Amino acid sequence: MTTIETTVARRGVVFVRAAVAAQTVAIFFQALTAGLLLSTSYGELLHGVGARVMYGASMLYVLAAVLAWRPGGGSPRPVLYAGGFLALASVQVVLGIAHVPSVHVPLGVLMFGLSVLDLGRRRR
């Protein structure tokens, strides 16, 4: 592996780490705004904005994983994780719009846990 290939691979790994970190922070923000949703008048607005940011962060994770895999020569495994997470985020958005909290809330907790685990795996 040449120096240029090593640099590209390293940048890909850093981009994936940053995307997973952004996703994790966005999901944590969603947990905070879910509480505000129940107790304040502006909670719904914040939760709606946070949902868009979280979904964008999930798409960014997919992009980062693909860029780290194809041109960077990395493993395709993060693409599978990112794609699965984007699928969960899509289900989460649909459930939120449909007002199904009995599934929306536990799925949000699961997504936060999975994102934290993935972030921890990227830190090693």
GUDOMAR-329102 format. One record per residue (C-alpha): x, y, z; residue number from 1; chain; residue in one letter. Coordinates in steps of 0.001 Angstrom, whole numbers. Layout:
REM residues N
rec px: X; py: Y; pz: Z; resi: NUM; chain: A; resn: a
...
END
This chain:
REM residues 124
rec px: 0; py: 0; pz: 0; resi: 1; chain: A; resn: m
rec px: 1406; py: 3373; pz: -1021; resi: 2; chain: A; resn: t
rec px: 1511; py: 6442; pz: 1157; resi: 3; chain: A; resn: t
rec px: -1334; py: 8022; pz: -809; resi: 4; chain: A; resn: i
rec px: -3538; py: 4940; pz: -397; resi: 5; chain: A; resn: e
rec px: -2794; py: 4869; pz: 3328; resi: 6; chain: A; resn: t
rec px: -3711; py: 8555; pz: 3658; resi: 7; chain: A; resn: t
rec px: -6984; py: 8052; pz: 1754; resi: 8; chain: A; resn: v
rec px: -7858; py: 5018; pz: 3912; resi: 9; chain: A; resn: a
rec px: -7069; py: 6944; pz: 7115; resi: 10; chain: A; resn: r
rec px: -9245; py: 9872; pz: 6020; resi: 11; chain: A; resn: r
rec px: -12070; py: 7467; pz: 5238; resi: 12; chain: A; resn: g
rec px: -11882; py: 6002; pz: 8739; resi: 13; chain: A; resn: v
rec px: -11914; py: 9485; pz: 10275; resi: 14; chain: A; resn: v
rec px: -14928; py: 10465; pz: 8142; resi: 15; chain: A; resn: f
rec px: -16826; py: 7349; pz: 9250; resi: 16; chain: A; resn: v
rec px: -16001; py: 8049; pz: 12913; resi: 17; chain: A; resn: r
rec px: -17206; py: 11635; pz: 12575; resi: 18; chain: A; resn: a
rec px: -20425; py: 10517; pz: 10880; resi: 19; chain: A; resn: a
rec px: -21177; py: 7953; pz: 13599; resi: 20; chain: A; resn: v
rec px: -20440; py: 10562; pz: 16280; resi: 21; chain: A; resn: a
rec px: -22799; py: 13056; pz: 14609; resi: 22; chain: A; resn: a
rec px: -25481; py: 10385; pz: 14373; resi: 23; chain: A; resn: q
rec px: -25090; py: 9474; pz: 18049; resi: 24; chain: A; resn: t
rec px: -25303; py: 13105; pz: 19167; resi: 25; chain: A; resn: v
rec px: -28379; py: 13652; pz: 16979; resi: 26; chain: A; resn: a
rec px: -30139; py: 10650; pz: 18505; resi: 27; chain: A; resn: i
rec px: -29264; py: 11820; pz: 22016; resi: 28; chain: A; resn: f
rec px: -30724; py: 15219; pz: 21131; resi: 29; chain: A; resn: f
rec px: -33896; py: 13409; pz: 20056; resi: 30; chain: A; resn: q
rec px: -34151; py: 11796; pz: 23480; resi: 31; chain: A; resn: a
rec px: -33857; py: 15203; pz: 25129; resi: 32; chain: A; resn: l
rec px: -36438; py: 16797; pz: 22872; resi: 33; chain: A; resn: t
rec px: -38830; py: 13868; pz: 23390; resi: 34; chain: A; resn: a
rec px: -39054; py: 14931; pz: 27013; resi: 35; chain: A; resn: g
rec px: -39598; py: 18544; pz: 25947; resi: 36; chain: A; resn: l
rec px: -42280; py: 17364; pz: 23546; resi: 37; chain: A; resn: l
rec px: -44309; py: 16193; pz: 26514; resi: 38; chain: A; resn: l
rec px: -43725; py: 19194; pz: 28724; resi: 39; chain: A; resn: s
rec px: -43367; py: 22376; pz: 26621; resi: 40; chain: A; resn: t
rec px: -45028; py: 24122; pz: 23709; resi: 41; chain: A; resn: s
rec px: -41821; py: 24283; pz: 21629; resi: 42; chain: A; resn: y
rec px: -40865; py: 20622; pz: 22148; resi: 43; chain: A; resn: g
rec px: -42652; py: 19465; pz: 19005; resi: 44; chain: A; resn: e
rec px: -40709; py: 21935; pz: 16869; resi: 45; chain: A; resn: l
rec px: -37361; py: 20894; pz: 18353; resi: 46; chain: A; resn: l
rec px: -38180; py: 17194; pz: 18010; resi: 47; chain: A; resn: h
rec px: -39190; py: 17681; pz: 14372; resi: 48; chain: A; resn: g
rec px: -35992; py: 19571; pz: 13551; resi: 49; chain: A; resn: v
rec px: -33962; py: 16967; pz: 15425; resi: 50; chain: A; resn: g
rec px: -35621; py: 14190; pz: 13419; resi: 51; chain: A; resn: a
rec px: -34479; py: 15795; pz: 10182; resi: 52; chain: A; resn: r
rec px: -30958; py: 16257; pz: 11510; resi: 53; chain: A; resn: v
rec px: -30837; py: 12645; pz: 12735; resi: 54; chain: A; resn: m
rec px: -32024; py: 11348; pz: 9364; resi: 55; chain: A; resn: y
rec px: -29434; py: 13520; pz: 7606; resi: 56; chain: A; resn: g
rec px: -26737; py: 12206; pz: 9937; resi: 57; chain: A; resn: a
rec px: -27773; py: 8647; pz: 9081; resi: 58; chain: A; resn: s
rec px: -27481; py: 9449; pz: 5370; resi: 59; chain: A; resn: m
rec px: -24082; py: 11034; pz: 6003; resi: 60; chain: A; resn: l
rec px: -22997; py: 7800; pz: 7720; resi: 61; chain: A; resn: y
rec px: -23987; py: 5823; pz: 4611; resi: 62; chain: A; resn: v
rec px: -22033; py: 8226; pz: 2407; resi: 63; chain: A; resn: l
rec px: -18975; py: 8091; pz: 4676; resi: 64; chain: A; resn: a
rec px: -19062; py: 4292; pz: 4810; resi: 65; chain: A; resn: a
rec px: -19300; py: 3985; pz: 1023; resi: 66; chain: A; resn: v
rec px: -16478; py: 6478; pz: 489; resi: 67; chain: A; resn: l
rec px: -14285; py: 4697; pz: 3020; resi: 68; chain: A; resn: a
rec px: -15009; py: 1360; pz: 1360; resi: 69; chain: A; resn: w
rec px: -14795; py: 1986; pz: -2386; resi: 70; chain: A; resn: r
rec px: -12053; py: 4546; pz: -3017; resi: 71; chain: A; resn: p
rec px: -10466; py: 4108; pz: 392; resi: 72; chain: A; resn: g
rec px: -10132; py: 335; pz: 153; resi: 73; chain: A; resn: g
rec px: -11743; py: -274; pz: 3526; resi: 74; chain: A; resn: g
rec px: -14072; py: -3010; pz: 4682; resi: 75; chain: A; resn: s
rec px: -17630; py: -3157; pz: 3305; resi: 76; chain: A; resn: p
rec px: -18995; py: -3979; pz: 6780; resi: 77; chain: A; resn: r
rec px: -19606; py: -317; pz: 7787; resi: 78; chain: A; resn: p
rec px: -21767; py: 66; pz: 4667; resi: 79; chain: A; resn: v
rec px: -24013; py: -2713; pz: 5964; resi: 80; chain: A; resn: l
rec px: -24203; py: -1118; pz: 9422; resi: 81; chain: A; resn: y
rec px: -24927; py: 2303; pz: 7943; resi: 82; chain: A; resn: a
rec px: -27570; py: 939; pz: 5579; resi: 83; chain: A; resn: g
rec px: -29245; py: -951; pz: 8402; resi: 84; chain: A; resn: g
rec px: -29226; py: 2137; pz: 10540; resi: 85; chain: A; resn: f
rec px: -30731; py: 4228; pz: 7750; resi: 86; chain: A; resn: l
rec px: -33490; py: 1613; pz: 7437; resi: 87; chain: A; resn: a
rec px: -34162; py: 1854; pz: 11204; resi: 88; chain: A; resn: l
rec px: -34182; py: 5645; pz: 10955; resi: 89; chain: A; resn: a
rec px: -36724; py: 5435; pz: 8126; resi: 90; chain: A; resn: s
rec px: -38994; py: 3206; pz: 10210; resi: 91; chain: A; resn: v
rec px: -38536; py: 5577; pz: 13144; resi: 92; chain: A; resn: q
rec px: -39615; py: 8580; pz: 11069; resi: 93; chain: A; resn: v
rec px: -42711; py: 6758; pz: 9790; resi: 94; chain: A; resn: v
rec px: -43657; py: 5679; pz: 13310; resi: 95; chain: A; resn: l
rec px: -43189; py: 9216; pz: 14607; resi: 96; chain: A; resn: g
rec px: -45362; py: 10714; pz: 11894; resi: 97; chain: A; resn: i
rec px: -48003; py: 8032; pz: 12520; resi: 98; chain: A; resn: a
rec px: -47887; py: 8797; pz: 16283; resi: 99; chain: A; resn: h
rec px: -47140; py: 5236; pz: 17410; resi: 100; chain: A; resn: v
rec px: -45156; py: 5915; pz: 20606; resi: 101; chain: A; resn: p
rec px: -45426; py: 2309; pz: 21814; resi: 102; chain: A; resn: s
rec px: -42941; py: 1320; pz: 19093; resi: 103; chain: A; resn: v
rec px: -41342; py: 4711; pz: 18337; resi: 104; chain: A; resn: h
rec px: -39883; py: 5206; pz: 21815; resi: 105; chain: A; resn: v
rec px: -38344; py: 1718; pz: 22291; resi: 106; chain: A; resn: p
rec px: -36940; py: 1834; pz: 18750; resi: 107; chain: A; resn: l
rec px: -35348; py: 5187; pz: 19556; resi: 108; chain: A; resn: g
rec px: -33718; py: 3706; pz: 22651; resi: 109; chain: A; resn: v
rec px: -32475; py: 745; pz: 20599; resi: 110; chain: A; resn: l
rec px: -31085; py: 3063; pz: 17930; resi: 111; chain: A; resn: m
rec px: -29235; py: 5129; pz: 20523; resi: 112; chain: A; resn: f
rec px: -27713; py: 2002; pz: 22054; resi: 113; chain: A; resn: g
rec px: -26660; py: 645; pz: 18661; resi: 114; chain: A; resn: l
rec px: -25173; py: 3977; pz: 17684; resi: 115; chain: A; resn: s
rec px: -23188; py: 4210; pz: 20930; resi: 116; chain: A; resn: v
rec px: -21917; py: 641; pz: 20398; resi: 117; chain: A; resn: l
rec px: -20913; py: 1446; pz: 16836; resi: 118; chain: A; resn: d
rec px: -19170; py: 4619; pz: 17977; resi: 119; chain: A; resn: l
rec px: -17285; py: 2638; pz: 20627; resi: 120; chain: A; resn: g
rec px: -16225; py: 101; pz: 18021; resi: 121; chain: A; resn: r
rec px: -14922; py: 2913; pz: 15775; resi: 122; chain: A; resn: r
rec px: -12865; py: 4400; pz: 18615; resi: 123; chain: A; resn: r
rec px: -10744; py: 1271; pz: 18916; resi: 124; chain: A; resn: r
END
